[in-house]
Amino acid sequence: MYAWGRRFSAKERRLAPNDDMNSTASKEFLISRVVQQAQAQGNSLTEVERKMLYFTEILPSLPDIYAVNSEFERDYDSDEYESKIAGLLKRARDNDRVQSAVQGQQWADAISALKQEDHYILVMAYSAFPEYRKILLPTHRVRDYLIYIAVGIGVVLALIGFAEWSRK
């Protein structure tokens, strides 16, 4: 496989960006990189810390995620945890970028795939990668606000029209 004017090794081809990367594969990629980085630094994550990387408000991603979340909220400082994970994300991505451009691109692809859903790991990604904020921010926020404003104006006009109609 050729890209950026050079031939990539078999390992790099396996790690090549995937245009069809879904949120599950993206989350698994990011989590695996966090866990590997923590192990490389000699700071392995606790089971609760590792499982919290899977947390999402949308769908339960692990069978016991709500019990894990309760334990996390009771026993952990979320700011400290988020800072720790953000640091691991940043160092892992920096190491991957040094290894190859393909691995660096895979980070952008993974984060971009996750932005469509509500994943806790994105909170740490916001902190770790300020340059990705534009990628991470949902693209439909302004449109949503305009819809809310239009609906609000419509409700107010309907109420005014009803009040005028009932006076007659």
CYANA upper distance limits for C-alpha pairs under 8 A (distance plus 0.5 A):
  1 MET  CA      7 ARG  CA      6.25
  1 MET  CA      8 PHE  CA      6.20
  1 MET  CA      9 SER  CA      8.43
  1 MET  CA     13 ARG  CA      7.37
  2 TYR  CA      6 ARG  CA      5.98
  2 TYR  CA      7 ARG  CA      5.01
  2 TYR  CA      8 PHE  CA      6.65
  3 ALA  CA      7 ARG  CA      7.20
  3 ALA  CA      8 PHE  CA      8.07
  8 PHE  CA     12 GLU  CA      6.24
  8 PHE  CA     13 ARG  CA      6.79
  9 SER  CA     13 ARG  CA      6.72
 10 ALA  CA     14 ARG  CA      6.85
 11 LYS  CA     15 LEU  CA      6.99
 12 GLU  CA     16 ALA  CA      6.50
 12 GLU  CA    100 SER  CA      8.19
 12 GLU  CA    102 VAL  CA      7.23
 12 GLU  CA    103 GLN  CA      7.96
 15 LEU  CA    102 VAL  CA      7.43
 15 LEU  CA    103 GLN  CA      6.82
 15 LEU  CA    106 GLN  CA      7.86
 16 ALA  CA    102 VAL  CA      6.05
 16 ALA  CA    103 GLN  CA      7.37
 16 ALA  CA    106 GLN  CA      7.25
 17 PRO  CA     21 MET  CA      8.45
 17 PRO  CA    102 VAL  CA      7.13
 17 PRO  CA    103 GLN  CA      8.13
 17 PRO  CA    105 GLN  CA      6.88
 17 PRO  CA    106 GLN  CA      5.35
 17 PRO  CA    109 ASP  CA      7.16
 18 ASN  CA    106 GLN  CA      8.14
 18 ASN  CA    109 ASP  CA      8.01
 19 ASP  CA    109 ASP  CA      8.16
 21 MET  CA     25 ALA  CA      6.67
 21 MET  CA     26 SER  CA      6.84
 21 MET  CA    109 ASP  CA      7.81
 21 MET  CA    110 ALA  CA      7.43
 21 MET  CA    113 ALA  CA      7.08
 22 ASN  CA     26 SER  CA      6.54
 22 ASN  CA    110 ALA  CA      8.50
 22 ASN  CA    113 ALA  CA      6.46
 22 ASN  CA    114 LEU  CA      8.19
 23 SER  CA     27 LYS  CA      6.42
 23 SER  CA    110 ALA  CA      7.99
 23 SER  CA    113 ALA  CA      5.99
 23 SER  CA    114 LEU  CA      5.58
 23 SER  CA    117 GLU  CA      8.48
 24 THR  CA     28 GLU  CA      6.63
 25 ALA  CA     29 PHE  CA      6.58
 25 ALA  CA    110 ALA  CA      8.33
 26 SER  CA     30 LEU  CA      6.81
 26 SER  CA    109 ASP  CA      8.29
 26 SER  CA    110 ALA  CA      4.91
 26 SER  CA    111 ILE  CA      7.50
 26 SER  CA    113 ALA  CA      7.04
 26 SER  CA    114 LEU  CA      7.17
 27 LYS  CA     31 ILE  CA      6.51
 27 LYS  CA     54 TYR  CA      7.90
 27 LYS  CA    110 ALA  CA      7.67
 27 LYS  CA    114 LEU  CA      7.72
 27 LYS  CA    121 ILE  CA      8.46
 28 GLU  CA     32 SER  CA      6.42
 29 PHE  CA     33 ARG  CA      6.77
 29 PHE  CA    110 ALA  CA      7.81
 30 LEU  CA     34 VAL  CA      6.76
 30 LEU  CA     89 LEU  CA      8.20
 30 LEU  CA    107 TRP  CA      8.15
 30 LEU  CA    110 ALA  CA      7.82
 31 ILE  CA     35 VAL  CA      6.64
 31 ILE  CA     50 ARG  CA      8.37
 31 ILE  CA     53 LEU  CA      7.05
 31 ILE  CA     54 TYR  CA      8.41
 32 SER  CA     36 GLN  CA      6.55
 33 ARG  CA     37 GLN  CA      6.52
 33 ARG  CA     89 LEU  CA      7.83
 33 ARG  CA     92 ALA  CA      6.69
 34 VAL  CA     38 ALA  CA      6.62
 34 VAL  CA     85 ILE  CA      7.66
 34 VAL  CA     88 LEU  CA      6.15
 34 VAL  CA     89 LEU  CA      6.20
 34 VAL  CA     92 ALA  CA      7.19
 35 VAL  CA     39 GLN  CA      6.73
 35 VAL  CA     44 SER  CA      7.54
 35 VAL  CA     45 LEU  CA      7.41
 35 VAL  CA     50 ARG  CA      7.99
 36 GLN  CA     40 ALA  CA      6.57
 37 GLN  CA     41 GLN  CA      6.73
 37 GLN  CA     88 LEU  CA      6.59
 37 GLN  CA     89 LEU  CA      8.39
 37 GLN  CA     91 ARG  CA      7.84
 37 GLN  CA     92 ALA  CA      6.17
 38 ALA  CA     42 GLY  CA      6.72
 38 ALA  CA     43 ASN  CA      5.45
 38 ALA  CA     44 SER  CA      5.60
 38 ALA  CA     45 LEU  CA      7.20
 38 ALA  CA     88 LEU  CA      7.03
 39 GLN  CA     43 ASN  CA      6.12
 39 GLN  CA     44 SER  CA      5.40
 39 GLN  CA     45 LEU  CA      8.44
 45 LEU  CA     49 GLU  CA      6.26
 45 LEU  CA     50 ARG  CA      6.38
 46 THR  CA     50 ARG  CA      6.66
 47 GLU  CA     51 LYS  CA      6.53
 48 VAL  CA     52 MET  CA      6.55
 48 VAL  CA     68 VAL  CA      6.63
 48 VAL  CA     71 GLU  CA      8.21
 48 VAL  CA     72 PHE  CA      7.13
 49 GLU  CA     53 LEU  CA      7.32
 49 GLU  CA     72 PHE  CA      8.24
 49 GLU  CA     81 TYR  CA      8.30
 50 ARG  CA     54 TYR  CA      8.13
 51 LYS  CA     55 PHE  CA      7.65
 51 LYS  CA     62 LEU  CA      8.39
 51 LYS  CA     65 ILE  CA      7.78
 51 LYS  CA     68 VAL  CA      7.70
 52 MET  CA     65 ILE  CA      8.07
 52 MET  CA     68 VAL  CA      7.65
 52 MET  CA     69 ASN  CA      7.35
 52 MET  CA     72 PHE  CA      8.27
 52 MET  CA    120 TYR  CA      8.24
 53 LEU  CA    120 TYR  CA      7.14
 53 LEU  CA    121 ILE  CA      6.11
 54 TYR  CA     61 SER  CA      6.75
 54 TYR  CA     62 LEU  CA      7.80
 54 TYR  CA    119 HIS  CA      8.04
 54 TYR  CA    120 TYR  CA      7.79
 54 TYR  CA    121 ILE  CA      7.81
 55 PHE  CA     60 PRO  CA      7.91
 55 PHE  CA     61 SER  CA      7.13
 55 PHE  CA     65 ILE  CA      7.24
 55 PHE  CA     69 ASN  CA      8.29
 55 PHE  CA    119 HIS  CA      6.84
 55 PHE  CA    120 TYR  CA      6.09
 55 PHE  CA    121 ILE  CA      8.07
 56 THR  CA     60 PRO  CA      7.25
 56 THR  CA     61 SER  CA      7.52
 56 THR  CA    118 ASP  CA      6.40
 56 THR  CA    119 HIS  CA      5.06
 56 THR  CA    120 TYR  CA      6.22
 57 GLU  CA    118 ASP  CA      6.84
 57 GLU  CA    119 HIS  CA      7.60
 58 ILE  CA    117 GLU  CA      8.15
 58 ILE  CA    118 ASP  CA      7.09
 60 PRO  CA     65 ILE  CA      6.90
 60 PRO  CA     66 TYR  CA      8.23
 61 SER  CA     65 ILE  CA      7.33
 64 ASP  CA     68 VAL  CA      6.70
 65 ILE  CA     69 ASN  CA      6.46
 66 TYR  CA     70 SER  CA      6.70
 67 ALA  CA     71 GLU  CA      6.78
 68 VAL  CA     72 PHE  CA      6.52
 69 ASN  CA     73 GLU  CA      6.62
 70 SER  CA     74 ARG  CA      6.68
 71 GLU  CA     75 ASP  CA      6.43
 71 GLU  CA     76 TYR  CA      8.40
 72 PHE  CA     76 TYR  CA      5.74
 73 GLU  CA     77 ASP  CA      7.98
 73 GLU  CA     78 SER  CA      7.94
 76 TYR  CA     81 TYR  CA      7.85
 77 ASP  CA     81 TYR  CA      6.71
 78 SER  CA     82 GLU  CA      6.43
 79 ASP  CA     83 SER  CA      6.63
 80 GLU  CA     84 LYS  CA      6.66
 81 TYR  CA     85 ILE  CA      6.68
 82 GLU  CA     86 ALA  CA      6.46
 82 GLU  CA    123 VAL  CA      8.05
 82 GLU  CA    124 MET  CA      6.06
 83 SER  CA     87 GLY  CA      6.70
 83 SER  CA    124 MET  CA      7.69
 83 SER  CA    127 SER  CA      8.28
 84 LYS  CA     88 LEU  CA      6.88
 85 ILE  CA     89 LEU  CA      6.56
 85 ILE  CA    124 MET  CA      6.80
 86 ALA  CA     90 LYS  CA      6.64
 86 ALA  CA    124 MET  CA      5.29
 86 ALA  CA    125 ALA  CA      6.73
 86 ALA  CA    127 SER  CA      6.56
 86 ALA  CA    128 ALA  CA      5.19
 87 GLY  CA     91 ARG  CA      6.66
 87 GLY  CA    128 ALA  CA      6.92
 88 LEU  CA     92 ALA  CA      6.46
 89 LEU  CA     93 ARG  CA      6.59
 89 LEU  CA    124 MET  CA      8.39
 89 LEU  CA    125 ALA  CA      7.69
 89 LEU  CA    128 ALA  CA      7.01
 90 LYS  CA     94 ASP  CA      6.57
 90 LYS  CA    128 ALA  CA      5.93
 90 LYS  CA    129 PHE  CA      7.54
 91 ARG  CA     95 ASN  CA      6.61
 92 ALA  CA     96 ASP  CA      6.69
 93 ARG  CA     97 ARG  CA      6.56
 93 ARG  CA    104 GLY  CA      7.20
 93 ARG  CA    107 TRP  CA      7.46
 94 ASP  CA     98 VAL  CA      6.89
 94 ASP  CA    104 GLY  CA      8.46
 95 ASN  CA     99 GLN  CA      6.95
 96 ASP  CA    100 SER  CA      6.93
 96 ASP  CA    103 GLN  CA      6.03
 96 ASP  CA    104 GLY  CA      6.32
 97 ARG  CA    101 ALA  CA      6.30
 97 ARG  CA    102 VAL  CA      8.39
 97 ARG  CA    103 GLN  CA      6.56
 97 ARG  CA    104 GLY  CA      4.92
 99 GLN  CA    103 GLN  CA      7.74
100 SER  CA    104 GLY  CA      7.05
101 ALA  CA    105 GLN  CA      6.65
102 VAL  CA    106 GLN  CA      6.76
103 GLN  CA    107 TRP  CA      7.27
104 GLY  CA    108 ALA  CA      7.56
105 GLN  CA    109 ASP  CA      6.78
106 GLN  CA    110 ALA  CA      6.55
107 TRP  CA    111 ILE  CA      6.70
108 ALA  CA    112 SER  CA      6.50
108 ALA  CA    132 TYR  CA      8.38
109 ASP  CA    113 ALA  CA      6.65
110 ALA  CA    114 LEU  CA      6.92
111 ILE  CA    115 LYS  CA      6.89
111 ILE  CA    122 LEU  CA      8.18
111 ILE  CA    125 ALA  CA      8.41
111 ILE  CA    135 ILE  CA      8.25
111 ILE  CA    136 LEU  CA      7.51
112 SER  CA    116 GLN  CA      8.36
112 SER  CA    135 ILE  CA      6.58
112 SER  CA    136 LEU  CA      6.99
114 LEU  CA    118 ASP  CA      8.27
114 LEU  CA    119 HIS  CA      7.67
114 LEU  CA    122 LEU  CA      8.07
115 LYS  CA    122 LEU  CA      8.06
115 LYS  CA    135 ILE  CA      8.04
115 LYS  CA    136 LEU  CA      5.76
115 LYS  CA    137 LEU  CA      7.47
115 LYS  CA    138 PRO  CA      7.01
116 GLN  CA    138 PRO  CA      7.30
118 ASP  CA    122 LEU  CA      8.25
119 HIS  CA    123 VAL  CA      8.11
120 TYR  CA    124 MET  CA      7.90
121 ILE  CA    125 ALA  CA      6.84
122 LEU  CA    126 TYR  CA      6.56
122 LEU  CA    136 LEU  CA      8.28
123 VAL  CA    127 SER  CA      7.23
124 MET  CA    128 ALA  CA      6.58
125 ALA  CA    129 PHE  CA      6.18
126 TYR  CA    130 PRO  CA      6.40
126 TYR  CA    132 TYR  CA      7.70
126 TYR  CA    133 ARG  CA      6.70
126 TYR  CA    136 LEU  CA      7.88
129 PHE  CA    133 ARG  CA      7.67
132 TYR  CA    136 LEU  CA      6.44
133 ARG  CA    137 LEU  CA      6.37
140 HIS  CA    144 ASP  CA      6.59
141 ARG  CA    145 TYR  CA      6.80
142 VAL  CA    146 LEU  CA      6.76
143 ARG  CA    147 ILE  CA      6.76
144 ASP  CA    148 TYR  CA      6.78
145 TYR  CA    149 ILE  CA      6.70
146 LEU  CA    150 ALA  CA      6.63
147 ILE  CA    151 VAL  CA      6.61
148 TYR  CA    152 GLY  CA      6.58
149 ILE  CA    153 ILE  CA      6.66
150 ALA  CA    154 GLY  CA      6.59
151 VAL  CA    155 VAL  CA      6.68
152 GLY  CA    156 VAL  CA      6.77
153 ILE  CA    157 LEU  CA      6.63
154 GLY  CA    158 ALA  CA      6.57
155 VAL  CA    159 LEU  CA      6.68
156 VAL  CA    160 ILE  CA      6.71
157 LEU  CA    161 GLY  CA      6.53
158 ALA  CA    162 PHE  CA      6.56
159 LEU  CA    163 ALA  CA      6.57
160 ILE  CA    164 GLU  CA      6.68
161 GLY  CA    165 TRP  CA      6.57
162 PHE  CA    166 SER  CA      6.55
163 ALA  CA    167 ARG  CA      6.86
164 GLU  CA    168 LYS  CA      7.42
